[in-house]
């Protein structure tokens, strides 16, 4: 038997997402980071509201 030469696909989440609490709807979950470094804004996955970090 020969060795398979295909690569295993590694599932990774989006690089601009972190886990935290939304100050608008108070849920703990995924928070997306928007904007350039230094002046990022957060966006809640559940309520879709943007807020200052």
C-alpha positions as CSV (number, residue, x, y, z in Angstrom):
1,X,0.0,0.0,0.0
2,X,1.3,3.4,-0.9
3,X,1.0,6.5,1.2
4,X,-1.7,9.0,0.4
5,X,-0.4,12.3,-0.8
6,X,-3.5,14.5,-0.1
7,X,-3.5,17.0,2.7
8,X,-6.0,16.8,5.5
9,X,-8.2,20.0,5.5
10,X,-7.9,21.8,8.8
11,X,-11.0,23.8,9.7
12,X,-10.2,27.1,11.2
13,X,-12.5,29.9,12.1
14,X,-12.3,33.4,10.8
15,X,-9.2,35.3,11.9
16,X,-11.1,38.4,12.9
17,X,-13.4,36.7,15.4
18,X,-13.0,36.3,19.2
19,X,-15.2,35.1,22.1
20,X,-16.6,37.8,24.4
21,X,-19.7,39.4,25.8
22,X,-21.8,41.8,23.7
23,X,-22.6,45.0,25.8
24,X,-25.8,45.5,23.8
25,X,-27.6,42.2,24.1
26,X,-25.4,40.7,27.0
27,X,-24.9,37.4,25.3
28,X,-21.5,35.6,25.4
29,X,-20.5,34.4,22.0
30,X,-18.6,35.3,18.9
31,X,-17.6,38.9,18.4
32,X,-16.2,40.0,15.0
33,X,-13.5,42.7,14.9
34,X,-13.9,45.4,12.3
35,X,-11.6,48.2,11.3
36,X,-7.9,48.7,11.2
37,X,-5.7,47.8,14.3
38,X,-5.9,50.5,16.9
39,X,-9.4,51.6,16.1
40,X,-11.3,48.4,16.0
41,X,-15.0,48.0,16.5
42,X,-16.8,44.9,17.6
43,X,-19.9,43.4,16.0
44,X,-22.0,40.8,17.7
45,X,-23.0,37.6,15.9
46,X,-26.4,37.3,17.6
47,X,-27.8,40.8,17.5
48,X,-25.7,42.2,14.6
49,X,-25.0,45.5,16.5
50,X,-21.7,47.3,16.3
51,X,-20.1,48.7,19.4
52,X,-16.8,50.3,20.7
53,X,-14.3,48.0,22.3
